[in-house]
Amino acid sequence: MILDIYKDSLEYSAKDWKTLVILGVICLFSFLLLPAFLITGYNYRVINTAVHGIINGRDSLPGFDDPIDMFVDGVKVVIVQVLYLIVPMIIFFVFALIAGHVSGVASSALMLIGCLITLIVGVAACLMSQMGICHMAYNDGAFSKAFAISEIKEVIDEIGWFECILTYIGLIIIVIVISVVVTALIGIIFTLFGISGAVLGADPSGVFVLGAFVNTAISMFIVGPYLSIFASRSMGLLYTMQI
């Protein structure tokens, strides 16, 4: 099941490269905040398509119509994510506060325990928030459904907590590996060009600058959008496993 979800999502994300470039352009202006919510809103549309579809279906990538609705959806998603992270943040700050009032080994031990508990609760909170967003999408965008804890827990119970956590962690690993591999390959290619140029007596600095520019451009306009769609699709399909 998990591998099928990944396979479908990897293929789905590459269906329209023009969409990736458009998302990359929007991402370029995300420092203005408004575009960042548009990106989040688009990923929500990907989730919405997934929760109403099936693995290896014929779903197409969502369009960019109704930007106001897309922005509103993005704001809702960000609010859901932030609210779910409040609990692990409180746990961390409580342990940090207590550790600050003791010294020596006790302080280090408290911080270590606090970090471990925060990590465990944080992973659970992230999973709950993602499934909450999926639950919201499945229920026609009803914001309250993102916090219907008992319903979301039932969904996860039906799928299996182990399967959900394994899928989520695997998703993170895939995203990191793809990002690192693509960046490393481009870096190696331009490094070899630079070394070759230096051997021939040319100044390699221009090649290295070009390599850094190409790496940034590919990450922003292709890899980043591709992986965000991949992650959103994967979580949406995971949600459908209980239906």
Disulfide bonds with the S-S distance in Angstrom:
none
